[in-house]
Amino acid sequence: MHAPSPMALLLIAIVVLVLFGRGKVSSLMGEVGKGITAFKRGVRDGADEVERTVDTATDRAAIRADRSADDLEAAAAKARAEADRIQAEADAARARRAAELRDVTPRDADRL
């Protein structure tokens, strides 16, 4: 189907104007303009709401990631402290063993 010619559009506009009158057509066009404005506002508000929702979800994810990172850092610090404690115990055990081995060797005073 093809688009109506400019002459056909003019004829339709004249018929509408005659049937409904200038005041009715003017108020109808005002209502159409208000409807378009309300539609644009609704689309913009919807986009803003979606953006706020995404920002909120992103912020929540960032907070969770920060908390997880803090938890991991705390666990790592605890593991380091435990490793240091175990290393100290191992060093003490080595020192005791070395001292015991030194005591086994004969002294000059013990010789016959």
Secondary structure as GFF3:
##gff-version 3
##sequence-region A 1 112
A	DSSP	alpha_helix	6	104	.	.	.	ID=ss1
###
